Amino acid sequence: MRVPTRHLSTIGWLVAGFLALVAIHIAIAAQVHGPIVLQDESGYLGNARWLAGLDPVPEMGDAPIYAWGYSLLIVPLAAAIEDPAVLYRSIQVLNSVLLAALFPLLWALLSRVTRLGHSHLLVAAAVGSVFPATLVHSTTAWAENLLAPLTVALALTIWWTATERPAWQRTLVAPVAVWLHAAHPRYLVVLIVVAVGLLVAGTFRRIPRTVAAAGLALLALGWWCTRLVSIALVDARWPDRSPDQGSTGRLLRRIVDPGNLPEIAGGAAGEGWYLMAGSLGLVAVGALAIAWWLTHDDGLRLRSMTILDDDRRLAVAATVVAMVALFATSVVSFVGTAERVDHLIYGRYNESFAPLLVAAGAAAFLAAPSAAARTWLALAGAALTVFTGAALWIGRGADAFDGEVVWNNILALHPIADLVGTDVAVPVGTAVAAVALVGLAVGARWSPRVAMGGVGLLLAVVGMLAVEPLADFSAVRYDGWAFPDQMQRITELVDADEVGLDREHTGLMAVHIYPYWSPAIDFDLVDDPIGQSAPPLVVARPGSPELVAGGARIVALDGRNEQALWARPGPTLDALVARGAALPAGFPTALPDAAREATIVRTGRGALEVTSGGTTRVEVELTHAGRGSPWPDDGSWPLPGVVRVGARWYDPASVVVAESGRTALRAPMWPGDTSALIVELSAVDDDGNPLAPGRYTVSLDLVHEGFSWFHPPGDEPLRLDVEVVSR
């Protein structure tokens, strides 16, 4: 059978758009080098290890309980890839594929519940796929990567349930709803909505009763299986606590308490405003268009159940009920618990269905019958956004938005807040969304598709900018971070497979991220780091008085997370001391004289020449030629105590004219270690003034910052002749 040319063209556009989105997601995700949402990602990543049957499986301590539906997708990657860095990149690629699937899924949904033309369908689906926060979620190993496409799949399977097709297709809504709940517990409301929907539709014979019964049976079976897996998972990873069985009850009590109504209204305004402002008003347009469509066009008399006579209305109405339930769950979750600015406008829980509303807004705008209708739709969306923003700003008070923000939860707002400040982000974000909608209406007078495409492009740009705080956090955490490699080296040297974590004085990074980067080590929380039950190696803060008093020594440093790996007295510490891997007692303190020996050899060739005030680079090979102590590097510890390569410049009269140049080590170095370095020589004095042209001698030596150079002037390991020339 010959496939129509139009169908081939559509398939081509869908494939091209999907691949383009995958590439965009990967490019954004490449800026993040490892887990940055500590508890969440350690929960989902550790769950994948447990599902894959890998050992050890890190415990989560007092962290919240995380579901396993998203982790299920990571299992093949976790089982096949040992290198944590490669594994994380692979997960980001998986995330990119999942979120890029929004494009064909939205197209499939819109093509069934709307009457848009070919090109309009593609544009609307594309715009719905680039909600800014959705673009950034691929950087992170958390459930939102699955929830967004699966929520669209839920809407699509609701449509399948409501229309004539094979019975097995009409029951697919049940496993989709179950998987959503397995991915995040807040989707329990979706299970309830789907169950009630199947029951009502079957009772009124809108769908065959056999289909309704099969769907309800699948829901019950899926819920039971999900619960069994969750109980086993909690026993393995949260042994010190039990599942929070009262959370649903607490939510219901908050809803029925009249005293909570003002806060619920404020939360609804805040979270609704975030979706509107973060989508440049398209969520407002989509919500208004859906409400209008459901209640007009031949009328919709809910009391007489005429909604059940229209397949499209049934599917859309059921999806809307699910979205409203999810929105309400998010709003009520923060009643009495809001502590930060982002809690007032929390977006993360609603971003899973935001693409649906954005696509609906784009579709409604493109489907409008005239320029006047598009103008009214845009103005109505702008008015709703402005009204919600004003209610939020006035109701909460302007000073409520000047405080701590966790950007993971409101990523679509970051570019605006970064430009104008968090304290005025609400009025500015409201104005930007309103202006964007007015501009959309004006631009649509020439070409609705081009105008809407321009808005989609702007949303994509916002998403690309929104990754900045996550990328910055990743750089601070991981650039030059050698602690996991040091732990692996130490545990291999002493043949240890267990490390204790001081329960009272160990930071979140140690509890939640160390197990990811060192998957072969079994990390156990200990109450007494010097007790008999504690292992020979323990992670605690660098100045731990208990470990100092107990004679322990630091054998690895993680200064950026204020943690250290200690070796307690015994054979393990003796072996590390003999290898020169233990820092002096009382660190930071002066290194022993025996450790202050180095060999530096130039590996490059050719004369060295540099312009006055300029910089040249020299390749060298550095060897720790001492004994008795390692050399800490910048990536492991802040000043004082870091060892660096220093450069002294001598003029022809052998007078030191500059000695402030420094080059950091690539990693901590033990006695006997050799490292290739690139040393930058800058022809400036210590005040930053250019050196006069002429011939200089540059000596390279090691500096123990905060204490002393390894050798006195004139006795350095490497001397270089450098010609400084005029600019």
C-alpha positions in Angstrom: 0.0 0.0 0.0 1.4 3.4 -1.0 1.8 5.9 1.9 0.4 9.3 1.0 3.1 12.0 0.5 1.5 14.2 3.2 1.9 11.4 5.7 5.5 10.9 4.7 6.1 14.6 5.1 4.5 14.6 8.6 6.7 11.6 9.7 9.7 13.4 8.4 8.9 16.6 10.3 8.2 14.6 13.5 11.5 12.7 13.2 13.4 15.9 12.5 11.8 17.7 15.4 12.4 14.9 17.7 16.1 14.6 16.8 16.5 18.4 17.1 15.0 18.4 20.6 17.2 15.5 21.6 20.2 17.5 20.4 19.1 20.6 22.3 18.5 18.7 25.5 21.9 17.0 25.3 23.6 20.4 24.7 21.9 21.9 27.8 22.6 18.8 29.9 26.3 18.8 29.0 26.8 21.8 31.2 26.0 19.6 34.3 28.6 17.0 35.2 27.0 15.0 38.0 24.2 14.8 40.5 23.3 18.3 41.9 19.9 17.7 43.5 21.4 15.8 46.3 18.6 13.9 48.1 16.4 13.5 45.0 19.0 12.2 42.6 20.6 9.9 45.2 17.1 8.5 45.8 16.4 7.7 42.2 19.9 6.6 41.3 20.2 4.3 44.4 16.7 2.9 43.6 18.0 1.9 40.2 21.0 0.1 41.8 18.5 -1.8 44.1 16.3 -2.7 41.2 19.3 -3.9 39.2 20.4 -6.2 42.1 23.7 -4.3 42.5 25.6 -4.2 45.7 26.2 -2.2 47.8 22.9 -0.2 47.8 23.3 3.1 49.7 21.0 3.9 52.5 19.1 7.2 52.6 19.1 8.0 56.3 16.4 10.6 57.2 15.9 11.7 53.6 12.3 11.5 52.1 11.2 8.3 50.4 11.5 8.3 46.6 9.5 6.2 44.2 11.0 3.8 41.7 9.1 4.2 38.4 11.6 6.5 36.8 14.5 4.4 38.3 13.2 1.4 36.4 14.4 3.0 33.1 17.9 3.5 34.5 18.3 -0.1 35.5 19.9 -1.3 32.2 22.3 1.6 32.2 23.3 1.0 35.8 23.8 -2.7 35.2 26.0 -2.1 32.1 28.1 1.0 33.0 30.5 1.0 35.9 32.1 4.5 35.4 29.9 7.0 37.3 30.7 9.9 35.0 29.8 7.8 31.9 26.7 6.5 33.6 25.5 10.0 34.4 26.0 11.2 30.8 24.1 8.1 29.6 21.2 9.0 31.9 21.2 12.5 30.5 20.9 11.1 27.0 18.0 8.9 28.2 16.4 12.0 29.7 16.8 13.9 26.5 15.1 11.1 24.5 12.2 11.0 27.0 11.6 14.7 27.0 12.1 15.0 23.2 9.2 12.5 22.9 6.9 15.3 24.0 6.9 16.6 20.4 5.4 13.5 18.7 3.2 12.7 21.7 1.7 16.2 21.7 1.3 16.1 18.0 -0.6 12.8 18.3 -2.8 14.1 21.0 -3.6 17.4 19.2 -4.2 15.7 15.9 -7.0 13.7 17.6 -8.7 16.3 19.9 -8.4 19.3 17.6 -9.1 20.0 13.9 -5.8 21.9 13.3 -4.1 21.7 9.9 -0.9 19.9 9.3 1.5 22.8 9.8 -0.4 24.2 12.8 -0.3 20.9 14.5 3.5 20.7 14.2 4.0 24.3 15.4 1.7 23.8 18.4 3.4 20.5 19.4 6.8 22.1 19.0 5.9 25.0 21.2 4.5 22.7 23.9 7.8 20.8 23.9 10.0 23.7 24.9 8.5 24.9 28.2 11.8 26.3 29.7 11.9 24.1 32.8 11.2 21.0 30.7 14.2 21.7 28.6 16.4 21.9 31.7 15.1 18.7 33.4 17.2 16.5 31.2 20.3 17.7 33.1 19.1 15.9 36.3 18.4 12.3 37.2 14.9 12.7 38.6 11.4 11.6 37.9 10.3 14.7 36.1 12.0 13.4 33.0 9.5 10.6 32.8 6.4 12.4 34.3 6.2 15.0 31.5 5.9 12.6 28.5 4.0 10.1 30.5 1.4 12.7 31.4 0.8 13.4 27.7 0.6 9.7 27.2 -2.1 9.6 29.9 -4.1 12.2 28.0 -3.7 10.2 24.8 -4.7 6.9 26.4 -7.8 8.6 27.9 -8.7 9.5 24.3 -8.2 5.9 23.3 -10.4 4.7 26.1 -13.2 7.1 24.9 -13.2 6.1 21.3 -13.9 2.9 19.3 -10.8 0.7 18.9 -9.6 -2.7 20.1 -10.3 -3.4 23.7 -6.7 -3.8 24.7 -6.0 -0.2 23.5 -8.9 1.1 25.5 -7.4 -0.3 28.7 -3.9 1.2 28.3 -4.8 4.2 30.4 -4.6 1.9 33.5 -0.9 0.9 33.2 0.0 4.4 32.2 -1.7 5.8 35.4 0.0 3.0 37.5 3.4 3.9 36.0 2.9 7.5 36.8 2.1 6.6 40.4 5.1 4.3 40.6 7.2 7.3 39.4 5.9 9.7 42.0 3.4 9.3 44.9 1.6 12.5 44.1 0.1 10.8 41.1 -2.1 8.8 43.4 -4.7 11.4 42.5 -4.4 10.3 38.9 -5.1 6.7 39.9 -8.2 7.9 41.7 -9.4 10.1 38.7 -8.9 7.3 36.2 -10.6 4.8 38.5 -13.6 7.1 39.0 -13.7 7.9 35.3 -13.7 4.3 34.3 -16.5 3.5 36.8 -18.7 6.5 35.6 -18.1 5.8 31.9 -18.9 2.1 32.3 -21.9 2.8 34.4 -23.4 5.2 31.9 -22.3 2.8 29.1 -20.1 5.4 27.5 -17.5 2.7 27.2 -18.2 -1.1 27.3 -18.5 -2.3 30.8 -16.0 -5.1 30.0 -13.4 -2.4 29.2 -14.2 -0.5 32.4 -13.9 -3.6 34.4 -10.6 -4.6 32.8 -9.2 -1.1 33.4 -10.3 -1.1 37.1 -8.8 -4.6 37.5 -5.5 -3.4 36.0 -5.5 -0.4 38.2 -6.0 -2.5 41.3 -3.4 -5.0 40.3 -0.9 -2.3 39.4 -1.4 -0.4 42.6 -0.9 -3.6 44.6 2.3 -4.6 42.8 3.6 -1.0 43.1 3.0 -1.1 46.8 4.8 -4.4 47.2 7.9 -3.2 45.4 7.8 0.1 47.4 7.6 -1.7 50.7 10.7 -3.9 49.8 12.5 -0.8 48.6 11.9 1.2 51.8 13.1 -1.8 53.9 16.4 -1.9 51.9 17.1 1.8 51.6 15.2 3.5 54.5 15.7 1.0 57.3 15.4 3.6 60.0 12.0 4.8 59.0 8.7 3.5 57.6 6.6 4.7 54.7 4.7 7.9 55.6 1.2 6.4 55.6 -0.3 9.6 56.9 0.6 12.0 54.0 -2.7 11.6 52.1 -4.7 12.0 55.3 -2.8 15.2 56.2 -3.5 16.6 52.7 -7.2 15.9 53.2 -7.2 17.5 56.6 -5.6 20.6 55.2 -8.2 20.9 52.5 -11.2 20.6 54.8 -9.8 23.0 57.5 -11.4 26.4 56.7 -8.5 28.2 58.4 -6.3 27.0 55.5 -8.4 28.6 52.8 -6.4 31.9 52.6 -3.1 30.0 52.3 -4.6 27.6 49.7 -5.8 30.5 47.7 -2.4 32.2 47.9 -0.6 28.9 46.9 -3.0 28.5 43.9 -2.3 32.1 42.8 1.5 31.6 43.2 1.7 28.3 41.4 -0.7 29.3 38.7 1.1 32.5 38.1 4.5 30.7 37.8 3.1 28.5 35.0 1.6 31.5 33.2 4.7 33.7 33.5 7.1 30.9 32.8 5.2 30.1 29.5 5.0 33.7 28.4 1.3 33.6 29.0 0.5 30.5 26.9 -0.6 28.5 29.9 -3.2 31.2 30.6 -4.4 31.1 27.0 -4.6 27.3 27.0 -6.5 27.2 30.3 -9.0 29.8 29.0 -9.4 28.1 25.7 -10.1 24.7 27.2 -12.6 26.1 29.7 -14.4 27.9 26.9 -14.5 24.9 24.6 -15.8 22.6 27.4 -18.6 24.9 28.3 -19.7 26.3 24.9 -20.1 25.2 21.4 -23.5 23.5 21.7 -23.4 23.7 25.4 -22.2 21.4 28.1 -24.9 20.4 30.7 -22.9 18.5 33.2 -25.9 17.6 35.3 -27.4 15.7 32.3 -24.0 14.0 31.5 -24.1 15.2 27.9 -20.3 15.4 28.2 -20.4 11.6 27.7 -21.8 12.1 24.2 -18.7 13.7 22.9 -15.5 11.7 22.6 -13.2 14.8 22.4 -14.9 16.5 25.3 -14.8 13.4 27.4 -11.0 12.9 26.8 -10.2 16.6 27.4 -12.5 16.9 30.5 -10.9 13.8 32.1 -7.4 15.1 31.4 -8.4 18.5 32.9 -9.7 16.8 36.0 -6.4 15.0 36.4 -4.4 18.2 35.9 -6.5 20.1 38.4 -6.1 17.2 40.9 -2.3 17.4 40.5 -2.3 21.1 40.8 -4.4 20.9 44.0 -2.1 18.3 45.5 0.9 20.6 44.9 -0.8 23.6 46.4 -2.0 21.8 49.5 1.4 20.2 50.0 2.9 23.6 51.0 0.1 24.7 53.4 2.0 25.5 56.6 5.3 24.3 55.2 6.5 27.1 52.9 9.9 28.2 54.0 11.5 29.8 50.9 10.5 32.1 48.1 10.2 29.2 45.6 7.7 27.5 47.9 5.3 30.5 47.3 5.3 29.9 43.5 6.4 26.3 43.4 6.5 25.0 39.8 8.2 21.7 39.8 5.2 19.6 40.7 3.1 21.2 38.0 5.7 21.2 35.2 4.8 17.7 34.3 1.5 18.9 32.7 2.7 22.4 31.7 3.6 21.2 28.2 -0.1 20.1 27.7 -1.4 23.6 28.6 1.3 25.4 26.5 0.5 23.2 23.5 -3.2 23.8 24.1 -2.6 27.6 24.2 -0.6 27.5 21.0 -3.3 25.3 19.3 -6.2 27.5 20.4 -4.4 30.6 19.1 -3.6 29.0 15.8 -7.1 27.6 15.5 -8.8 31.0 16.1 -11.1 31.8 13.1 -10.0 35.4 12.8 -7.4 38.0 13.8 -10.0 39.6 16.1 -10.5 36.2 17.8 -6.8 35.8 18.3 -6.5 39.3 19.7 -9.3 38.6 22.2 -7.8 35.3 23.2 -4.3 36.9 23.7 -5.8 39.8 25.7 -7.8 37.4 27.9 -4.7 35.4 28.6 -2.7 38.6 29.4 -5.5 39.8 31.7 -5.6 36.5 33.6 -1.8 36.5 34.0 -1.9 40.1 35.2 -4.8 39.4 37.6 -3.0 36.4 39.1 0.3 38.2 39.4 -1.3 41.2 41.1 -3.2 38.9 43.5 0.0 37.1 44.3 2.1 40.3 44.7 -0.5 42.1 46.9 -1.7 39.1 48.8 1.7 37.8 49.8 3.3 41.2 50.1 6.3 42.5 48.1 8.8 41.6 50.9 7.8 37.9 50.7 9.8 37.5 47.5 13.2 38.7 48.9 14.8 35.6 50.3 16.3 32.2 49.6 15.5 30.4 46.3 16.2 26.9 45.2 16.1 27.3 41.4 15.4 23.6 40.7 11.8 24.3 41.6 11.1 27.4 39.5 13.6 27.1 36.6 11.4 29.0 34.1 11.7 32.1 36.2 15.5 32.2 36.6 16.4 34.3 33.6 14.0 37.1 34.6 15.0 36.9 38.3 18.7 36.9 37.3 18.2 40.0 35.2 16.1 42.1 37.6 16.4 40.4 41.0 14.1 37.9 42.8 12.4 40.7 44.8 10.7 42.2 41.7 10.5 39.1 39.6 6.7 38.8 40.0 5.7 42.2 38.6 8.4 42.0 35.9 7.6 38.4 34.9 3.9 39.4 34.7 4.7 42.3 32.5 6.9 40.2 30.2 4.2 37.6 29.8 1.5 40.2 29.1 3.7 42.0 26.5 4.6 38.7 24.9 0.9 37.9 24.4 0.2 41.3 23.0 3.2 41.0 20.6 1.9 37.6 19.6 -1.4 39.0 18.7 0.2 41.8 16.7 2.6 39.4 14.9 -0.2 37.0 14.1 -1.9 39.6 11.8 0.9 38.8 9.3 1.5 35.1 10.0 0.1 33.2 13.0 2.5 30.3 12.5 5.6 32.5 12.3 4.4 34.6 15.3 3.8 31.4 17.4 7.1 30.0 16.2 8.8 33.1 17.4 7.3 32.6 20.9 8.4 29.0 20.9 11.9 30.1 20.0 11.9 32.6 22.8 10.8 29.9 25.2 13.6 27.7 24.1 16.1 30.5 24.6 14.8 31.0 28.1 15.3 27.3 28.8 18.8 27.4 27.6 19.5 30.3 29.9 17.7 28.7 32.8 20.3 26.0 33.2 22.9 28.6 34.4 22.4 28.1 38.2 22.5 24.3 37.8 25.7 24.5 35.7 27.3 26.9 38.1 26.5 24.6 41.0 27.8 21.6 39.1 31.1 23.5 38.4 31.5 24.3 42.1 30.9 20.8 43.1 32.8 18.8 40.5 35.4 20.8 38.6 38.8 19.6 39.8 37.1 17.4 42.5 39.4 14.4 43.2 38.0 13.1 46.4 36.2 10.0 45.0 39.4 9.0 43.2 41.3 9.5 46.4 38.9 7.4 48.4 39.1 4.6 45.8 42.9 4.7 45.9 43.0 4.6 49.7 40.4 1.7 50.0 42.3 -0.3 47.3 45.6 0.2 49.1 44.3 -1.0 52.5 41.8 -3.5 50.9 38.8 -1.9 52.5 35.2 -2.0 51.1 33.5 -0.1 53.9 33.6 3.6 55.0 31.7 5.0 57.9 29.8 8.3 57.8 29.7 10.2 61.0 25.9 10.6 61.4 26.1 13.9 63.3 28.8 15.7 61.4 28.6 14.4 57.8 27.1 16.7 55.2 24.5 16.0 52.6 27.1 15.6 49.9 28.8 12.8 51.7 25.6 10.9 52.6 23.9 11.3 49.2 26.5 11.7 46.5 29.7 9.9 47.7 27.9 6.5 47.2 27.2 7.4 43.6 30.8 8.4 42.7 32.2 5.5 44.7 29.8 2.7 44.0 32.1 -0.1 45.1 32.3 1.3 48.7 29.7 0.4 51.3 29.0 3.7 53.2 27.4 3.1 56.6 26.1 5.8 59.0 27.8 5.5 62.4 26.8 7.2 65.6 30.2 7.1 67.2 33.1 7.6 64.8 35.7 6.3 67.3 33.5 3.5 68.7 34.4 -0.1 68.3 31.7 -0.7 65.7 33.0 2.1 63.5 35.1 0.9 60.5 38.8 1.9 60.2 37.9 4.6 57.7 35.4 7.3 58.6 34.1 10.4 56.8 33.6 13.4 59.2 34.4 17.1 59.3 38.1 18.0 59.0 38.3 19.3 62.6 36.4 16.5 64.3 37.5 16.7 68.0 36.5 13.1 68.6 38.7 11.7 65.9 41.6 14.1 66.7 41.4 13.0 70.4 41.3 9.4 69.3 44.6 9.6 67.3 43.0 9.4 63.9 44.7 11.1 60.9 43.3 12.7 57.8 44.1 10.7 54.6 41.9 12.6 52.1 40.3 16.0 52.0 37.1 17.3 50.5 37.3 20.9 51.5 34.5 22.2 49.2 32.1 20.0 51.1 33.8 20.4 54.5 34.5 16.7 54.8 37.6 14.5 55.3 38.4 10.8 55.2 40.0 9.8 58.5 41.9 6.6 59.3 41.6 5.4 62.9 44.6 4.0 64.7 45.3 0.5 63.7 46.7 -1.5 60.8 44.8 0.6 58.2 46.4 3.9 59.5 49.8 2.2 59.8 49.7 1.2 56.2 48.7 4.6 55.0 51.4 6.3 57.1 54.0 4.0 55.7 52.8 4.9 52.2 53.0 8.6 53.0 49.2 9.0 52.5 48.4 10.5 55.9 48.5 14.2 56.5 50.3 15.6 59.6 48.4 15.5 62.8 46.7 18.8 63.4 46.3 19.6 59.7 46.4 22.3 58.4 50.0 22.6 59.7 53.4 22.6 58.3 54.5 19.6 56.2 57.3 17.5 57.6 60.7 18.4 56.1 60.9 14.9 54.5 57.8 15.7 52.4 59.3 19.0 51.1 61.2 17.5 48.2 60.2 17.8 44.6 61.6 17.1 41.1 60.5 19.4 38.2 61.6 18.7 34.7 60.7 20.6 31.6 59.2 18.4 29.0 58.8 20.9 26.2 61.5 22.3 23.9 62.5 25.6 22.4 63.4 29.1 23.7 61.0 30.8 26.0 59.9 34.2 24.9 57.0 36.3 26.3 55.8 39.9 25.6 56.0 42.4 28.5 52.8 41.9 30.5 51.9 38.8 28.6 51.9 35.1 29.5 53.6 32.0 28.1 53.1 28.3 29.0 55.6 25.7 30.0 55.0 22.0 30.1 56.7 20.3 33.0 56.7 16.9 34.8 56.4 17.2 38.6 57.4 14.4 41.0 56.7 14.1 44.7 60.3 13.2 45.7 59.7 13.4 49.5 58.1 11.0 52.0 55.9 11.1 55.0 53.0 13.1 53.8 50.9 13.8 50.7 50.5 17.2 49.0 47.0 18.6 49.2 45.7 20.3 46.0 43.3 23.2 45.4 40.5 20.9 44.5 40.7 19.2 47.9 41.3 22.0 50.3 41.2 25.8 50.5 44.0 27.9 51.9 46.1 27.5 54.0 47.8 24.1 53.5 47.6 23.7 49.7 50.7 22.9 47.7 51.2 24.7 44.4 54.0 25.3 41.9 55.4 28.8 42.3 57.5 30.9 40.0 60.2 33.3 41.0 61.5 35.8 38.4 65.1 37.1 38.8 66.6 40.0 36.8 70.1 39.9 35.5 71.4 41.1 38.9 69.8 38.0 40.5 67.2 40.2 42.3 63.7 38.7 42.8 61.3 40.9 40.8 58.2 38.7 41.0 57.2 35.6 43.0 53.3 35.6 43.1 52.7 33.3 40.1 51.1 30.1 41.1 49.9 26.9 39.3 47.6 24.5 41.1 48.3 20.7 41.2 46.0 18.5 39.1 45.2 16.3 42.1 46.6 15.4 45.5 50.0 13.8 45.2 51.5 11.0 47.3 55.3 10.3 47.6 56.5 9.0 44.3 53.6 10.3 42.3 54.3 12.1 39.0 52.1 14.6 37.3 52.2 16.5 34.0 51.4 20.2 34.5 51.2 23.3 32.3 52.7 26.2 34.2 51.7 29.7 33.1 54.5 32.3 33.4 53.2 35.9 33.4 55.7 38.7 32.7 54.4 41.0 35.4 55.6 42.0 38.9 53.7 41.3 42.1 51.7 44.5 41.7 50.6 43.5 38.2 52.9 45.9 36.3 54.5 44.6 33.1 58.2 43.6 33.4 60.7 45.6 31.5 62.1 43.9 28.3 65.2 41.8 28.9 66.5 38.4 29.9 65.2 36.9 33.1 65.8 33.7 35.0 62.6 32.0 36.3 62.9 29.3 38.9 60.1 26.9 39.6 59.6 25.5 43.1 56.8 24.2 45.4 54.9 26.4 47.8 53.1 25.2 50.8 50.6 28.1 50.9 50.3 29.8 54.3 53.6 28.3 55.4 56.7 28.5 53.2 58.4 27.7 49.9 60.0 24.3 49.8 63.4 25.7 49.1 65.1 29.1 49.8 65.8 31.5 46.9 68.4 30.2 44.5 67.9 26.5 45.4 64.9 25.7 43.3 64.3 22.4 41.4 64.0 24.0 37.9 65.6 27.1 36.4 64.5 28.6 33.1 65.8 31.4 30.9 63.0 33.6 29.6 63.3 36.5 27.2 60.8 39.3 27.8 60.2 41.4 24.6 58.4 44.6 23.9 54.8 44.6 22.9 
